[in-house]
């Protein structure tokens, strides 16, 4: 299932539902998986991974890492109005850019 994703890597997002909902601050997107409809958000849905010592690494133990969450559980934060918003698309030249629905400011750099 490939969907068009309006969220990109290094975007600032706010988690609106799920495990990271209690985090009031805005977080950065680490990776996007559009085929699965999921993404990695910094510091949200931390899980513990058990590591064994292999020949390549000597560290064994328990490490915390982010787990994937659904794209529908986050909203993009507009850099100009600093509020969570939906994303619109506007044609600029020969390509489309992402635009804030609240203030019509471009989300792309």
C-alpha positions as CSV (number, residue, x, y, z in Angstrom):
1,X,0.0,0.0,0.0
2,X,1.8,3.1,-1.2
3,X,0.3,6.4,-0.1
4,X,1.4,9.9,-0.8
5,X,3.1,11.1,2.4
6,X,3.0,14.8,3.3
7,X,5.6,14.3,6.1
8,X,9.3,14.2,5.3
9,X,12.5,13.5,7.1
10,X,13.7,16.3,9.5
11,X,10.2,17.8,9.7
12,X,8.9,19.0,13.0
13,X,5.8,17.1,14.1
14,X,3.5,16.9,17.1
15,X,2.1,13.5,18.2
16,X,-1.7,13.8,18.4
17,X,-2.6,10.3,19.6
18,X,-0.9,7.1,20.7
19,X,2.2,6.5,22.9
20,X,3.8,9.9,22.5
21,X,0.6,12.0,23.0
22,X,1.7,13.1,26.5
23,X,4.8,14.7,25.0
24,X,3.8,18.4,24.8
25,X,6.8,19.5,22.8
26,X,7.4,19.1,19.1
27,X,9.6,16.3,17.8
28,X,11.8,15.7,14.7
29,X,11.1,13.0,12.2
30,X,14.0,10.6,11.8
31,X,12.8,8.4,8.9
32,X,9.6,7.9,6.8
33,X,8.4,4.5,5.5
34,X,5.7,5.4,2.9
35,X,4.9,1.9,1.8
36,X,4.0,0.9,5.4
37,X,2.4,4.3,6.3
38,X,4.7,4.6,9.3
39,X,7.6,6.9,10.5
40,X,10.2,7.2,13.2
41,X,9.9,10.1,15.6
42,X,12.7,11.2,17.9
43,X,12.0,10.1,21.5
44,X,8.5,8.7,20.8
45,X,7.6,5.0,21.4
46,X,10.9,4.0,22.9
47,X,11.3,0.2,23.1
48,X,14.0,-1.9,24.7
49,X,16.1,-4.1,22.4
50,X,18.3,-6.9,23.8
51,X,21.7,-7.1,22.3
52,X,24.0,-10.1,22.3
53,X,27.8,-9.8,22.0
54,X,28.9,-10.8,18.6
55,X,32.3,-10.9,17.0
56,X,31.8,-7.4,15.5
57,X,30.8,-5.7,18.7
58,X,31.5,-6.5,22.3
59,X,28.6,-4.6,23.9
60,X,25.9,-6.8,25.2
61,X,22.9,-5.6,27.1
62,X,19.7,-3.7,26.7
63,X,19.5,-0.7,24.4
64,X,16.5,1.7,24.0
65,X,15.5,2.7,20.5
66,X,12.6,4.3,18.7
67,X,9.9,2.2,17.2
68,X,7.7,3.1,14.2
69,X,4.3,4.9,14.6
70,X,1.5,5.5,12.2
71,X,1.7,8.6,10.0
72,X,-1.9,9.4,10.9
73,X,-0.9,9.9,14.6
74,X,1.2,13.0,13.9
75,X,0.7,16.5,12.5
76,X,3.2,18.7,10.8
77,X,4.2,21.9,12.8
78,X,4.3,25.0,10.6
79,X,7.6,26.9,11.1
80,X,6.0,30.3,10.6
81,X,2.9,30.0,12.8
82,X,4.4,27.3,15.1
83,X,1.1,25.3,15.3
84,X,0.2,21.8,14.1
85,X,-1.5,22.0,10.7
86,X,-2.7,20.0,7.8
87,X,-0.7,20.2,4.6
88,X,-1.9,21.7,1.3
89,X,-0.1,21.6,-2.1
90,X,0.6,24.6,-4.2
91,X,2.2,24.7,-7.7
92,X,5.3,26.8,-7.9
93,X,6.8,26.8,-11.3
94,X,7.0,23.2,-12.6
95,X,6.7,21.5,-9.2
96,X,4.4,21.3,-6.2
97,X,5.4,22.6,-2.7
98,X,3.9,21.9,0.6
99,X,1.9,24.7,2.2
100,X,0.5,25.3,5.7
101,X,-3.3,25.3,5.7
102,X,-3.5,27.9,8.5
103,X,-1.2,30.6,7.2
104,X,-0.4,29.6,3.6
105,X,3.3,29.7,4.4
106,X,5.5,27.2,2.5
107,X,6.7,24.2,4.6
108,X,9.5,23.4,2.1
109,X,12.8,25.2,2.3
